[in-house]
Amino acid sequence: MKKKAEWPRKLRSQEWFGGTGKNAIMHRSWMKNQGLPADTFDGRPIIGICNTWSELTPCNAHLRDLAERVKRGVYEAGGFPVEFPVFSTGESTLRPTAMMFRNLAAMDVEEAIRGNPVDGVVLLGGCDKTTPSLLMGAASVDIPAIVVSGGPMLNGKWRGKDVGSGTAVWQFSEMVKSGEMTLEEFMDAEQGMARSAGSCMTMGTASTMASMAEALGMTLSGNAAIPAVDARRRVISQLTGRRIVEMVKEDLRPSDILTKEAFENAIRVNGAVGGSTNAVLHLLALAGRVGVDLSLDDWDRLGRDVPTIVNLQPSGKYLMEEFYYAGGLPVVIKAVAEMGLLHNDAITVSGDTIWNDVKGVVNYNEDVILPREKALTKSGGIAVLRGNLAPRGAVLKPSAASPHLMQHKGRAVVFESIEDYHARINREDLDIDENCIMVLKYCGPKGYPGMAEVGNMGLPPKVLKKGITDMIRISDARMSGTAYGTVILHTAPEAAEGGPLALVENGDLIAVDIPNRTLHLHVSDEELARRREAWVSPVRPLTGGYGGLYIKTVMQADTGADLDFLVGARGDRIPMDRDSH
């Protein structure tokens, strides 16, 4: 347990507001144009509320209300709250893909915190990339920080059935192509898929990253699953406002919480909830920001023996409402601990251990949070495959895959780009059957650019009409956390970097062996060398603006796809102790 700092003491914000000098008077007088009384600047903790609210980010469009609840808590605990906006990476609308701007948003968060007079910060997120960008930026500054998630939507409803946002789109789209659903029915289902404020109510990337923030110890216990419109979401926001003031007094920082043990806890919890493959990228990037040695091998090693016990779409049956009513993530964390797979002494933002945070919780529905012996998948987590097709690794989510495809050899049907895929996938003369392996190139960090969620390619209608619902798909792209199927992703190095994926041709045999973690292209080294000699990248790199900076500095998926100059210990950054006046 970390020793609490002395209190009272001089805080960081007093470098701006303390004293009677010219600079302090200027800083205070400018702030007072908002109608603030003089004792606002008496040395009490000033708490930043870092808000990714945006009406262009539907998952986060309700965060202004939660910010007001956080403010109440800050005031109650004797602090002074100041809300500020940061770049909001909306997964559903932002082009070419929100992932391209995760690192930009993290830079915005970091420098907004670093350059302003705040002693602690509450991070308000929800949509897929907002949570990791907030954590990455705050961790790089390392002042007391805590996350509040926006929460999932209410269950989708259509014709008397529960439907999951995101997951239903993939399912219904395939059903339209196979003739099982009419276009009119598909359009009718649209309004019921997302019927309240909040993020996807499946265990997609948004709910996964809320779960990861909680498992890392960066939220109050129980934060991840509370529905966005449940009154208890407002309650936990207010309690978080109170808690961040105490964290400032204790000087409890991200560096105290984000240890290797915390990351190992999060990886195992991810396996237990059947979390999104996107969590791999985000936790690798976050670990890089705090100097924790985390790798793809850790993901495979730590997740392999963790059963998936949360029966949620896309891996299972239920949605986030039922998960919360069953007890939410604290029940899962307790179950992982009782399996002997948790570092019980890891510290959380509560100031206590993660075990003490959850030891008294109860599972209220064992059909939603399953006993270990009834797990959806005995070996959950994330499978990391390696071989001559993915020398630096590729990932797959076993809980969303088809058992009969876990060991498979098939003929490659290659799409040279996402445009090529869209142009040919619906053609009756496409030479493909259910035994083939679909390969998509040039959709990695540099190739798309931004590594879009296009890896879960829809199947061709000629296969769907046979009643086939899954085929092996391989790419250097990502997949939505709401999607499902035997989809191999994040192949590294990517095709645009000249990785072996770029050399695959139609008709090549590919062997996938998930239990043994191998991905092999049955082409001789000599033939691959010949193809490499003739290879010319078709990707035209961006040169200007953030896009140019991104292409020059983005790393590969196996290290989290952060920008290389942002990785490492919190050292060579803009100094926090320089006064401009």
N, C-alpha and C positions, 0 to 999 in steps of 0.2 A: 504494500500500500504506500502510495506517495505521501510524504510528509507535507502537511498543509503549510502554505506560506503565511508569514506574519500578516496580521491585519489589525489596524489600518496601516497602509503604506502608500507611498506615492505611485500613482498609476501612469501608464503610458500617455493617456489623454492630457495629463497635466503638463506635458511638454508643449502642448498647444495653449491650454487654457489657464494654467497656474501662474500666479504672481501678478506683479503690477507693472511689468515692462511693456514697452510699446507693442511688441508682437502679441503678447497675451491679451492686451486690451483690444487690439484689432480683431483677433480671432473671436473673442467673446462678443464684441459689439456686432460683428456681422451675423453671428448666430442669433443674437437677440432680436433681429428684425422679424423673427418668427414668433415673437411674443413670449420669450422665455424669461423667467425670473432670475435674479442674480445668483441665487443659491443653487441653480442647476449646475454650476461649474465649481462646486465647493469640494471637489475631489471624489465624488461618488462615481461608481463605474458607469462609463458611457458604453452602451451596447449597440452595435450595429446590427440591423436586420437586413440581411443580404437577400433580396427578393428577386426570384426569377419569374414573377408575375408577368403575364403577357396575354392579351386576347388573341394573339397569333399562336400561342401555345395552349390549346384547349385544356390539356391536363392541368395547367397551372393558372387558369383564368380566375380561380376563386382564392388565390393566395393573398389578395389584398385584405380580405376578411380575416384570414389567419394571422396576418401581420398585426392587425389591431388587437387580437387576442394575446399575441406575444408581448405587445407593448404594455398591456394591463399587468401581465406578470412581472415585467421588468420594473414598472413603477411600484408595484406592491413590495418588491424585494429591495427597494431603495436605489435602483439604478435609473439612468436616463436613456431611453431608446431613440435611436435615429435610423430611419428606414432609408435604404438606397437601392436603386435598381442595378442589375447586371444583365449581360446578354443572355437571352432565353433561347435555348436550343430546342425548338419544337419538332419532335419526331414526325408528327403527322403532316406537317406542311412545309418544312424547310428543305430547300433544294440546294445542291444535289443530294445531300443527306446530312442529317444532324450530326453524325459522327465526325464529319469534316470540321465542324465548328466546336466540338467538345473542348479541344485544346485552346481555341480562341476564348471561349467562355471561361475556362480555367484561368487564363491569363488576366482576363477582366476582373474576376473574383479576387485573384491574388493582389493585383495592383490597387484595386479599390480598397481592400482592407489595409494593405501596407501603407498607402499614402494618406489615410484619413485618421482622425483622432478617435479611434475606438479601442476599448480595452478588451472586449470580447465580441463574439459575433454569433448570431443565430442564422442558420442557413436554411432558407425556405425553398424547397424543390419538390419535384413530383415526376415530371416527364423524364423519359429514359436517360438522356444525357445530362439533365440539369443536376441530378444528384451527384454523379461522379465529378462533374466540372466544379461544383461547389466544394466537394471534399478535397479535390486536387489543389485548388487555389488556396483554400484555407490552410491545408497542411503545409504548403510552401511558406506561408507566413508564420504559422505556429504561435498564434495567440489563442486563448480559450475559445472554443467553437463547439457548437452543438447543432444537430440537424432536426428540422421538423419537416416531415413529408406531407404532401397534400392529400394523400390517401386515395384509394381506389373508388371508382364509380360504383353505384348500385348495380346489382345483377342486370344484365340485359334480358329483355323479355320479348318474345315473339310467338304468337299463336299458342299461348299456354306453356311455353317452354323457356328455360333459362338458356341464354346465348351469351357467349363470351366475346367481348369486343376484341377485334384482331383475329382471334382463333376462328370465329364464325365467318369472317370474311374469307379466310383461306378455304374453309370447308365448303361454304356456299358457292364460291367461285368455281371450285372443282366440280361441284354438283351441277352447276349450270352447263359446264362444258361436257359433262357426261350425259346430260339429258334428264337427270334426276330432279332438277328444280328449274322452273321457268324463270325467265328474266324478270317478269312481273313480280314473282314471289321474292326474288332477290332484292328488288327495289323496295318491296313492302317491308322487308326485314330491316332496312337501313335505319329507320328512326328508332327502333327498339334496341339497337346494339349499344348505344351510348346515350343513356337517358338521364344522367345526372352529372354534376360536377365531379371531377376526379380523373384519375388515370385508368388504364385498362384494368379490368377486374379479374383477369386471368393472372396466372403466375408468369406474366410477361416481364420485359426488362424493367419497367417502372416499379412493379411490386418486388421484383428480384432485388433491385438496387436499394429500395427502402428496407428490405430484409437484410441486405449486406451492411447497410449503415448501422442497423440495430445490432447485428451479430458482431460487427467490429467494435461496438461499444460507443458509437458516436451519436446515439439517440437515447431518450428515455425508454425504458422497457415497455413494450407494447405499442410503440409508435407505428410499426410497419403496416399493420392490417386494418386499422380503424377506417371505415368508409369515409369518404370526403364529406358527406352530408350528415354524418352522425354527430350529435352534439359532443360526443367524447373526443372528436378531432379538435374541436375548439378548446376543450378542457386541457388536453395534452399540450396544445400550443401555449396556453396561459401558464401551465406548470413549467414548460421549457423556458419561458421568459423569466420566471422566478429562479430557475436553476442556473441559468447562465450568469446571473449576478453572483451567485455563490461560487461558481467555477472561477470567476475573475478573482474573487477574494482568496480562493484556495490556490490560484495560479495553476489550474489543471488544464493542460494543453494537449493538442493532438499528438504531439511527440510522446506524451505519457501513455496514450491510449493505443495508438497505431503501431503496435509492436509486431514482431513476427508471430507471436502466439495469437494475437488478435486476427491476423490474416488467416492463420491456419483454422481458427474457429469459424471464420466467415466461409472459407472454402468448404468445410464440412457441413455447415448449415445450408449452403447452396445445394449440396448433394441431397440433403434431407428434404428440401422444399421442391426439388426438381427445377432449379432456377435456370435462368437464361444463359446461353453461351456468351452473351455480351458481358456478363460479369467477369469473365476471364480477362478481357481487354481492360476493363475499368479497374479491377483490383491490381493487375500488373502495373498499370500506369500510376495508380495511387501509391503503390509500394515504391516505385521508382522515385516519386516525389519526396518520400520520407527516408530514403536510403535503406529500405528493408530488402534483403535479398530474397525475391520471390520469382519463381519460374514456372513454365508450363509443367515441368516435372513435378513440382509441388502440387499442382492441380490434380494431376493424375494419381499421384501417390496418396494424397490425403482424401480424395473423393472416392477412390475405388471400393473401399469397404463400408461406405455409408449408404444405407438403404434409403430410397425415396419414400417417405412416409406421409407426405402431404398429397392428398387426393384431389388435386386441382388441375383444371385445364391449363395448358394443352396436354399435359401428361396424363391427367386423370379426369375426374367427373365434375367436381364442384368449382365454385368461384370464390372470390375474396370475401364476400359477405359471410359465407358459411365458415371460412377459415377464421375470421375474427370472432364469430359467435362461439366457435369451438375452443377458443383460447388464444389463437393467434401465434405469433412467432415465439413468445416466451415458452409455450408448451413444447415447441420443436427444439428450442435450445436446451430445455431441461431434458428432453428425450435423448438428444445427442450426448449430453453430459452423462446420463445414466448408462449409455452404451460405452462409456469410458473414452469418448472421442473428443472431449472438450477440455481446453485449458481453463479450468474452473477459476483460477486466480487472476485471470485477465481483468484489468480495470476498465470500467465504463465511465461515461460522463456523470453517472450518479455519484462517483467518488468511491463506490463500493465495487465488489467483484461481480462478474457476470453471473456466477452461481448464486450469490446472495440475491441478485435481482430477480431470479426466476424460480428458486427452489420451492416456493409455496404455491405455484400455479397449478391449475387443474385442467385436464382435457375433458371438455364437455361433449365431444362428439367423436367417437373413435372410428366413424366411417369417413370423417374428413381428415383428421390427423390419426393415421393408422398405427396400431401396435406394430412393433418391428417384424413380428412373424407374419403379418399380413401386408407387408410393404409392396408398393407398386413395382419396384425394381430393387432387388437385393443389393446390386452394385450400382448405385446412382452416380452422382458427381458428374464430372466431365471426363470423357475419354480422350486422351492425347495420342494421336497416331503419328508414326514416323516411318520413313522409308525413302526410296529414291524419288518418289513423287512429292514428298514433303520433308526434306532434310531437317528443317527447323520446326516441324510439327504442324499438325492440323487438329481440329477439335470436333467432337461430336457429343450430343446429349443423349445418353443411352435411354433415359426414361421416356423420350419422345420418339425413339426409333422402333423399327419392326424387328422382332426377334429372328424371323426367317432370313433377314438380310445382314445379320451380324457377321457372317462369314460368306463371302460371295465373290465370284469372279465374273466379269462381264465385259462386253465390247463397249468401247467409248463412243459416245455420240457427242461431238464437240461443238460448242457454240463459242465463237471467237469474241463475242461481246454481248452485252445485254440486248443491244439492238438486233444482233444476229438471232438471238434467242426469240425475241418477239416476232421477228419476220418469218421464222420457220416452224415454231412449235405447233401451230395449229394446222399445218399442211398435211394432207392425207398421204403425200408421197415421201414424208420424212421417214427415213430408214431407221426405225426404232421399235423395240418391243420391251416388255416388262423386265427382261433379263439384262438389258443394257444399263450402262452407267452414264448418266448425264454429266457433262463437264462444262463448266462456265469459266471463261478466262477474263483477265483484265478488269476485275472488279475489286481489287485490294485497295490498300490505303492510297497508293499513288495512281492506280489504274482507273478507278471510277471517275473522279477522285473522291476519297473519303470513305471508301469501303461500305457501300450501301447494303441495305438488307434485301438483297436479291438472291441470296444463296438457296433459299427454299423455292426453287423454280417449280412452277406448276407443271403437272404432267401433261403429255400430249393427249388430246381428246381420243385418238385412236386407241390408246392404252386405257384411259379412264372408262371408255365404253365397254371394256372387258370386265369391269368391276375391280380393276387394280387401283389401289389408293396410295401406294408408296413405291418408290424406286430409289436407288442410291443416287445421290447428287453430290458432286464435288466442285468446290470453287474456292477462290481466295476472298470471297465476299463474306458478309455477315448474314444472320437470319434473325428475324423478329423473334423476341422471346415468346410471343403469342403463337408462333408457328410450331409445326410438328413434322416428323418424318425422319428417315434415315439420311440425314444431311450432314456432309462433312465440310467444314468451314475453316476460314482463316489460314488456308494453306500457305506456308511460308518456306522460302521467299515467294512473294506473289509473282504473277506472270509479268507484270510491268517492270519488275526488277530482274527479269530473265530467269526466274525460278523454273524448275522442271515442268510446272503446270503449263508454261508457255509452249512446250515442245510436244504436248500430247496431240495426236492426230486421230481422225475418225478411224475406227476399227482396231485401235490398240487395245490389248487386253489389260485390265486393271484388276488387281486382287485386293479386296478389303477384308481384313481380319481384325475385328474390333476386340475380341477377347485377348488376342495376342498383340494388339496395338500396332498393327502394321498396315501400310498403304503402299502397294508396290505396282509400278508400271512395268509390264513385261515387254520391255524394249531393251535391246543390248546397249551396253555403254558405248560401243562404237557407233551405233545408229544415233544415239542421243547426241554424241559429239558432232556427228555430221549435221544433224538438225540445228544444233546450237551455232555452228559456224555460219549457217545460212539465215539464222534468225535476225529479224529487224523488228524492234518494238513498234507496234502501230499506234502507241499512245503519244499524243501530242501534249507535252507537259505544260502546265500553267506557268506563267512567268511574272505576272504583276500582282500587286496587292497581297492580301493574306494568302491567296491561293498559291502564289509563287513562293512565299515563305514556307507554307505548308509542304509543298512538294519537295523543296530543298532539304527540309529538316525532319519530316515525319519518319518515324522508325517503323519496323515491321510488326505484324500482329503478335508475334511470339514474345515481344517485349512491351505490348500494350498500346502501340501506335501513338505514343506521345511525341512531342517535338523534342529532338535530341538535346537542345540547349536548355530545356526546362527540367531535365532529369538530374537527380542527385540531391545531396544534402542542401539544407537551406543556407547557402553561403553567398555566392557572388550575385546578389540581387541589388536592386535599388535600395540604398540605405534608408532605414526608418528614423534616423536621428538627425537628419539635415533640416534646417529651418530656412525657408526661402526668403525670409524678410531680414 
